[in-house]
Amino acid sequence: MARSTQYYFVKISRISGWALLILVGGYLFTGYVVSGKFGLNRLLNKEAAVTFHRAFDLPLLLMFATHSFTSIYFALKRWRWLK
């Protein structure tokens, strides 16, 4: 039994949403470590935080684009702009 495109779009949307949540949390955490706010700089050194913070740029962009595309697709289907 073949699965529909809708099934895969739902899976992609959910996976990208969870990945985006984790990436944003990591991005915020490393940003606070770099700035030294809330004493988080004791948990991770600044050089490592800057490295992780810069490494999150592309994955954040990709996950945001993927999640946005699938969510917009579902909204257009729900509003019957797409068949």
C-alpha positions as CSV (number, residue, x, y, z in Angstrom):
1,M,0.0,0.0,0.0
2,A,1.6,3.3,-1.2
3,R,1.5,6.2,1.1
4,S,0.2,9.6,-0.1
5,T,2.1,12.8,-0.5
6,Q,0.0,14.2,2.3
7,Y,1.4,11.6,4.7
8,Y,5.0,12.5,3.9
9,F,4.3,16.3,4.1
10,V,2.8,15.7,7.6
11,K,5.9,13.8,8.6
12,I,8.3,16.4,7.2
13,S,6.3,19.2,8.9
14,R,6.5,17.5,12.3
15,I,10.1,16.5,12.1
16,S,11.2,19.9,10.9
17,G,9.1,21.6,13.7
18,W,10.8,19.5,16.4
19,A,14.2,20.1,14.8
20,L,13.5,23.8,14.7
21,L,12.5,23.8,18.3
22,I,15.8,22.1,19.3
23,L,17.9,24.4,17.1
24,V,16.3,27.6,18.3
25,G,16.8,26.5,21.9
26,G,20.4,25.7,21.2
27,Y,20.8,29.0,19.4
28,L,19.4,31.0,22.3
29,F,21.5,29.0,24.8
30,T,24.8,29.6,22.9
31,G,23.8,33.3,22.4
32,Y,23.4,33.7,26.2
33,V,26.7,31.9,26.8
34,V,28.5,34.3,24.4
35,S,26.9,37.3,26.1
36,G,27.5,36.0,29.6
37,K,23.9,36.5,30.6
38,F,22.3,34.5,33.4
39,G,25.6,32.9,34.3
40,L,25.4,30.4,31.5
41,N,29.0,31.1,30.5
42,R,30.0,28.8,33.3
43,L,28.4,25.8,31.5
44,L,30.3,26.3,28.2
45,N,33.3,28.3,27.2
46,K,32.9,31.3,24.9
47,E,34.9,29.8,22.0
48,A,32.8,26.7,21.8
49,A,29.6,28.6,22.2
50,V,30.6,30.9,19.2
51,T,31.5,27.8,17.1
52,F,28.1,26.2,17.9
53,H,26.2,29.4,17.4
54,R,27.7,29.9,14.0
55,A,27.1,26.3,13.0
56,F,23.4,26.7,13.8
57,D,22.8,29.3,11.0
58,L,22.4,27.0,8.0
59,P,20.4,24.3,9.8
60,L,18.1,26.9,11.2
61,L,17.5,28.4,7.8
62,L,16.9,25.1,6.2
63,M,14.5,23.9,9.0
64,F,12.6,27.2,8.9
65,A,12.2,27.1,5.2
66,T,11.1,23.4,5.2
67,H,8.6,23.9,8.1
68,S,7.3,27.1,6.6
69,F,6.8,25.5,3.1
70,T,4.9,22.6,4.5
71,S,2.8,24.7,6.8
72,I,1.9,27.1,4.0
73,Y,1.0,24.1,1.8
74,F,-1.4,22.8,4.4
75,A,-2.9,26.2,4.9
76,L,-3.5,26.6,1.2
77,K,-5.1,23.2,1.1
78,R,-7.3,24.0,4.1
79,W,-8.5,27.2,2.5
80,R,-9.1,25.3,-0.8
81,W,-6.7,27.4,-2.8
82,L,-5.0,24.1,-3.8
83,K,-6.7,20.9,-4.7
